[in-house]
């Protein structure tokens, strides 16, 4: 059998491949690696290690036993073959070809008659790796020149502008999918029917008890008039819903219960009730709110 690598490379190599695979496929569900999170994985890995060592020992001893059965001549042959070091023939040949230097035996052929205090000069060819690179750089230079100086394909400024435009599109895209990422500073009135419908649903389940179905008010103030105790406009309303009203008034903070998007939806829904006439409106409380003129 030809030994490609000694056991002390083989065992760790196989072991770490298996270790890597377990970490890759078993999701530990936390920042800890899987073999710490699940003791069974650790057990499995130890078992794998034992099996690897065990099989090396077994193979070695079988080889030993077989060796004893060989004739002297065959033993000799076997040892010779085993001690021969493995070489990467193709790699060596390619390396030599790329260097392009003459083997030392035939250096006589290319020696020059320059002689400086016994130091002589060889007339070697340019190394092919260098020559190929040089040709490649010429080709690259010609293509580059034609592309950017003759046909003016693009320059750094257009490249930059293109990337900025792409990033802007990506940001818009992201904002669409991340509606829930709102807070009192960034919230805007939602106008899509689906959002208002969701807002109405939240209002009906959580808010009618104190504000009435038509927003006319009860324990809580009237939400249909233009008077606001805690400030009108989407940002203030969102903030009131999130943080609650003044202490002891009964309006709790909903931020633990409703998600940001849900708070934005119900706030937008409340704004649709502005100017409607409830069945039994509560008297106006607070001050008239005017959206600041931008
Ligand atoms: C337990 C009764 C109660 C419930 C339920 C309730 N509120 Fe209120 N709400 C109040 C009271 C009382 C106030 C007045 C707070 C104050 O004066 O500080 C108020 C104030 C408000 C205000 C501010 C009004 C203004 O004039 O500034 C908004 C907006 C509001 N509530 C929205 C909601 C929404 C949305 C819900 C449902 C998610 C809700 N409320 C559920 C009692 C309630």
Boltz pocket constraint, residues with backbone or C-beta under 6 A from the ligand:
constraints:
  - pocket:
      binder: B
      contacts: [[A, 202], [A, 203], [A, 206], [A, 207], [A, 208], [A, 209], [A, 210], [A, 211], [A, 219], [A, 220], [A, 221], [A, 222], [A, 227], [A, 228], [A, 229], [A, 230], [A, 231], [A, 232], [A, 237], [A, 240], [A, 241], [A, 244], [A, 245], [A, 246], [A, 247], [A, 249], [A, 250], [A, 251], [A, 252], [A, 254], [A, 266], [A, 267], [A, 270], [A, 285], [A, 286]]
      max_distance: 6.0
